[in-house]
Amino acid sequence: MGKAETSLLACQHEASLAERRHLRRGDIIHHAGSVGRTWRVLSGSLRLDVPGDSGPVFAGLALRDDIIGVETLTRERCAFTVSALSDCVLEPWSAYTSHHELQHILARNALRAAAMMEVRSGLSASRVRNLIRLLNSAAQPDEADTPQALPDQCAMAEITGLTHETVCRVIAQMRKDGELKRASSGKKQFIVQLRTDGAPAVTC
């Protein structure tokens, strides 16, 4: 890498630190149809929605290291409304990146699409568990055993295509089975300890 490229990357890094965005759950970073920019997700989880005839329609998730707003690189308007499911930290992202990083982004997007299929189909208990597993997998390596804030249950119902009542019932069963342990902090956070045998907590 030449001196000019090194200098450019250093400037981009300093700028990204200065322009990082900290979102609280429910905050919106993009509105569909508005002008936006590209961001890398450093921590937290976000949901992507597209406009529907009767309101927003869930279209996907963005987790740690994902890039949102890529469509703004080739068009003026955002395709999705992007809102935080948990507290998030974002940094500006530029298309000026390495071929290796782009390969990782494409591979991650393909794996995310496959994981979302398991969140949107199958038994209700499996859908909820797969969603929680997906969200938990995006935590930083040193946060594996620390409390995680789950999305509110209405959002989980929309993402999994289930009713709010069903999600409540599955969450209650998971707590009873010890797969979710409420944190002692008093906040709506849980220590996630999902079983690895693949069996659903309940069959409904």
C-alpha positions as CSV (number, residue, x, y, z in Angstrom):
1,M,0.0,0.0,0.0
2,G,1.4,3.4,-1.0
3,K,1.8,6.4,1.2
4,A,-1.2,8.2,-0.4
5,E,-3.5,5.2,0.3
6,T,-2.1,4.9,3.9
7,S,-2.7,8.6,4.5
8,L,-6.3,8.4,3.1
9,L,-7.1,5.4,5.3
10,A,-5.8,7.2,8.3
11,C,-7.9,10.2,7.6
12,Q,-11.0,8.1,7.1
13,H,-10.3,6.3,10.4
14,E,-10.0,9.7,12.3
15,A,-13.2,10.9,10.6
16,S,-15.1,7.8,11.4
17,L,-14.2,8.1,15.1
18,A,-15.4,11.7,15.1
19,E,-18.7,10.9,13.3
20,R,-19.7,7.7,15.1
21,R,-23.4,7.6,16.0
22,H,-24.7,6.2,19.2
23,L,-28.4,5.0,19.0
24,R,-30.8,4.0,21.7
25,R,-33.4,1.3,21.1
26,G,-36.1,2.7,18.9
27,D,-33.9,5.4,17.3
28,I,-34.1,5.7,13.5
29,I,-30.9,6.2,11.4
30,H,-32.5,6.0,8.0
31,H,-36.0,6.7,6.7
32,A,-37.1,4.9,3.5
33,G,-37.1,7.4,0.6
34,S,-34.8,9.9,2.4
35,V,-31.3,10.8,1.6
36,G,-28.8,8.9,3.7
37,R,-25.3,7.4,3.9
38,T,-23.5,4.1,4.5
39,W,-22.7,2.9,8.0
40,R,-20.9,0.0,9.6
41,V,-22.6,-1.5,12.7
42,L,-20.0,-1.7,15.4
43,S,-22.4,-3.0,18.1
44,G,-26.0,-3.7,18.6
45,S,-28.8,-4.8,16.2
46,L,-31.1,-2.9,13.8
47,R,-34.1,-3.8,11.8
48,L,-34.8,-2.9,8.2
49,D,-38.3,-2.2,7.0
50,V,-39.8,-1.3,3.6
51,P,-43.0,0.7,3.1
52,G,-46.1,-1.4,2.8
53,D,-49.8,-0.7,2.0
54,S,-50.7,-0.8,5.7
55,G,-47.4,0.3,7.2
56,P,-43.8,-0.8,7.5
57,V,-43.0,-4.4,6.5
58,F,-40.0,-6.1,8.1
59,A,-37.3,-6.8,5.6
60,G,-34.2,-7.9,7.5
61,L,-31.7,-7.4,10.3
62,A,-28.3,-5.6,10.5
63,L,-25.9,-6.9,13.1
64,R,-22.3,-6.3,14.1
65,D,-20.0,-5.6,11.1
66,D,-22.9,-5.3,8.7
67,I,-23.1,-2.4,6.3
68,I,-26.3,-0.4,6.0
69,G,-27.3,2.1,3.4
70,V,-25.2,0.5,0.6
71,E,-28.0,1.4,-1.8
72,T,-27.1,5.1,-1.3
73,L,-23.8,4.5,-3.1
74,T,-25.7,4.2,-6.4
75,R,-28.9,6.1,-5.7
76,E,-29.9,9.1,-3.8
77,R,-32.6,7.7,-1.6
78,C,-32.6,5.0,1.2
79,A,-34.5,1.8,0.3
80,F,-35.2,0.9,4.0
81,T,-36.2,2.5,7.2
82,V,-33.5,1.4,9.7
83,S,-34.2,1.5,13.4
84,A,-32.3,0.2,16.4
85,L,-33.5,-2.9,18.2
86,S,-31.0,-2.4,20.9
87,D,-28.5,0.3,21.8
88,C,-26.1,0.6,18.8
89,V,-22.9,2.2,17.8
90,L,-22.3,3.0,14.1
91,E,-19.4,4.4,12.1
92,P,-19.4,5.9,8.6
93,W,-18.3,3.4,5.9
94,S,-16.8,4.1,2.6
95,A,-16.8,2.0,-0.6
96,Y,-13.1,2.5,-0.6
97,T,-12.2,-0.8,1.0
98,S,-10.2,-3.9,0.3
99,H,-11.2,-6.7,-1.9
100,H,-10.8,-9.0,1.1
101,E,-13.3,-7.0,3.1
102,L,-15.8,-7.0,0.3
103,Q,-15.6,-10.7,0.1
104,H,-16.3,-11.0,3.8
105,I,-19.3,-8.6,3.5
106,L,-20.8,-10.7,0.6
107,A,-20.3,-14.0,2.5
108,R,-21.8,-12.6,5.6
109,N,-24.9,-11.3,3.7
110,A,-25.4,-14.8,2.3
111,L,-25.2,-16.4,5.7
112,R,-27.5,-13.8,7.1
113,A,-30.1,-14.5,4.5
114,A,-29.9,-18.3,5.3
115,A,-30.3,-17.6,9.0
116,M,-33.3,-15.4,8.4
117,M,-35.0,-18.3,6.7
118,E,-34.9,-20.2,10.0
119,V,-36.2,-17.1,11.9
120,R,-39.3,-16.8,9.6
121,S,-40.3,-20.5,9.2
122,G,-40.8,-23.6,11.3
123,L,-42.2,-24.1,14.8
124,S,-42.8,-20.9,16.7
125,A,-40.4,-21.9,19.5
126,S,-37.7,-22.6,16.9
127,R,-38.2,-19.2,15.3
128,V,-37.8,-17.3,18.6
129,R,-34.8,-19.3,19.6
130,N,-33.2,-18.9,16.2
131,L,-33.7,-15.1,16.4
132,I,-32.2,-14.9,19.9
133,R,-29.3,-17.1,18.7
134,L,-28.7,-14.9,15.7
135,L,-28.8,-11.7,17.8
136,N,-26.5,-13.3,20.5
137,S,-24.0,-14.5,17.9
138,A,-23.4,-10.8,16.9
139,A,-22.2,-9.9,20.4
140,Q,-18.5,-9.1,20.8
141,P,-16.4,-12.2,21.7
142,D,-15.7,-10.9,25.2
143,E,-19.5,-10.3,25.8
144,A,-20.5,-14.0,25.3
145,D,-21.5,-14.4,29.0
146,T,-22.6,-10.9,29.7
147,P,-26.3,-9.8,29.8
148,Q,-27.8,-9.0,26.4
149,A,-30.7,-6.7,25.7
150,L,-33.4,-8.4,23.6
151,P,-35.7,-6.5,21.3
152,D,-39.1,-5.8,22.7
153,Q,-41.5,-8.7,22.2
154,C,-43.7,-6.8,19.8
155,A,-40.7,-6.4,17.5
156,M,-39.7,-10.0,18.0
157,A,-43.3,-11.0,16.9
158,E,-43.0,-8.9,13.7
159,I,-39.6,-10.3,12.9
160,T,-40.6,-14.0,13.4
161,G,-44.0,-13.6,11.9
162,L,-45.7,-14.7,15.1
163,T,-48.3,-13.2,17.4
164,H,-47.2,-11.2,20.5
165,E,-48.9,-13.8,22.7
166,T,-47.0,-16.6,21.1
167,V,-43.6,-14.9,21.6
168,C,-44.5,-14.1,25.3
169,R,-45.3,-17.8,25.8
170,V,-42.1,-19.0,24.2
171,I,-40.0,-16.5,26.2
172,A,-41.6,-17.6,29.4
173,Q,-40.9,-21.2,28.6
174,M,-37.2,-20.4,27.8
175,R,-36.9,-18.6,31.1
176,K,-38.4,-21.6,32.9
177,D,-35.9,-23.9,31.0
178,G,-33.0,-21.8,32.0
179,E,-32.2,-20.7,28.4
180,L,-32.8,-17.1,29.4
181,K,-31.7,-15.8,32.8
182,R,-32.7,-12.2,33.7
183,A,-29.8,-10.1,34.7
184,S,-29.4,-8.9,38.2
185,S,-29.0,-5.3,37.0
186,G,-32.8,-4.9,36.9
187,K,-32.8,-3.8,33.3
188,K,-34.5,-5.8,30.6
189,Q,-31.4,-7.9,29.9
190,F,-30.8,-11.6,29.8
191,I,-27.9,-14.0,29.9
192,V,-28.5,-16.2,27.0
193,Q,-27.7,-19.9,27.5
194,L,-29.4,-21.7,24.6
195,R,-29.2,-25.4,24.3
196,T,-27.1,-26.7,21.4
197,D,-29.1,-29.9,20.7
198,G,-31.4,-27.9,18.3
199,A,-34.6,-29.1,20.1
200,P,-37.2,-26.4,20.6
201,A,-38.2,-25.4,24.1
202,V,-41.9,-25.8,23.4
203,T,-43.8,-27.2,20.4
204,C,-46.4,-24.7,19.3
